[in-house]
Amino acid sequence: MNAVSVEIKREIDKAKSIILHCHPSPDPDSVGSVLAMKFGLEQLGKKVTAIQGDSEIPNAFMHFPGAGDIVKKNFGQIDLRDFDLFIILDASSPEMISQIKIPTFPLSIRTIVIDHHATNKSYADINLIDISSPATALILFQLFRAWKINITPEIATNLFVGIYTDTGGFRYSPTDYADYRVLQSASELAKIAPDFTKTIFIMENSNKKESVYFQALALNSIKTFHNENLVISFVSNKELKNKNINDDSIAVHSISNILKSVVGWNIAVSMIEREPNIVKISCRTRDSQKYDVSKLASALGGGGHKVAAGATLLMPLDSAVKKVVETVKIIYNL
């Protein structure tokens, strides 16, 4: 990482106006990494703009330090020519920068990708892809130390939540990144930000009643396939509208995590038709060595990790379910 770290720092030193973004349907690693980077760049005297991108920042994340400064704009509402450096965090492809308007990069702007997804194709001018890292936030922690940035409680809190969530609360096996080195880094961050437990409590206990209604719909739709190796939960856009459930109340990832907790349900998929013919998919597995769900997500046009991945299918929900079932059969020979 050292050579690339130096190259990235050189680009930052030259830049005057830098833009950051959160990926569509942002998770804590996306939001926390953006906020930590914003604080770090500002220490270096840079003018930094962080936009929310396609999706609103969930209310549960709005207590992250600095979250109120994220600009409520997507890529269709900005002009990249107003900036000279775009630092792309936690986005494995241009589609994970924006699905509303896939960005094209003018010659006037330099681009840097910092990510940990194995599916990343290194599409920027400078690419730091560390697939051994469980979270983009951990890569930033290492970079900040190399750059001698003062890791304040605000930075530490944002980095901690990114690492905490992308390791499943440090529950993933050592082969899936939650080993002692990750815990050592988390311990250093926790020492700087001892109130991290309050941040996690608020993040995990900020549900609206509509979130519970959504969970009831999702769990009531469960079907199993391929001798129960695959379990799918699916909720249609019509059902969401009937219950007045908006994006902020849809916890896609929590459903797939619940499903994978059942012994024998080795591949868990949550499918949500957020808009007509736009189906968001979250994949989880109990056995990442045998059922690497990044392969499933990649085959569906998405990406992610062995234990957790996702994709978006632009088709009716029933067609999307059929496609997932067929793809699982082919990939895992079920």
Summary of the structure (lengths in Angstrom):
residues: 334
radius of gyration: 19.3
end to end distance: 39.2
largest distance: 58.0
contacts: 1164
relative contact order: 0.11
helix: 43%
strand: 18%
